[in-house]
Amino acid sequence: MPRDRKRILVVDGYNVLRSGSRYRLVPDPDYTDDAFNRARETLINDVVHFAGREWRATVVFDGGGNRFSKGNPDFVGGVRVVFSPAGSSADRIIEKIAREGRENGFEVMVVTSDATIQDTVFGLGVDRMSAEGFCRDVGRYFEEARLDEAPRVAKKNTVAGRIDAATLAKLKALRDGR
């Protein structure tokens, strides 16, 4: 990961999965369910694309209730993925990353719809984005990418296509000798 990036993006993973319309998870999903795992993978891939080369991104999932969670990060496409360690909440990890980022001179953006986290990081001078705002921005990103890749038929520019119909009729009459 390049060291010159001065922007940090922190995503509250489960909050975005529950609050963002792009993922459509039920309030209390089975965390081992394939649909839930696909939604989590989709979110991580969305963050990879959203962050691009502009952000150092971290997705934080709450693993505090899992006695086996160690809190060790994994990296997917340059994005750090963290499950909070047993006994600790994702909120603490998010707030810690945001605080350390600001203290080190980074521009920090936290994506969450959790009002408590938003209030806490706002007090640190951190920007916030709601889960739904993130979903809209990601949707726009993919729509723009789709449009950029869609084949287009080049429009043929002719003189006849650029002049009004009355003038075109007069020119045709002159050409035809009428």
Secondary structure, 3 states (H helix, E strand, C coil): CCCCCCEEEEEEHHHHHHHCCCCCCCCCCCCCCHHHHHHHHHHHHHHHHHHCCCCEEEEEECCCCCCCCCCCCEEECCEEEEECCCCCCHHHHHHHHHHHHHHCCCEEEEECCCHHHHHHHHHCCCEEECHHHHHHHHHHHHHHHHHHHCCCCCCCCCHHHHCCHHHHHHHHHHHHCC
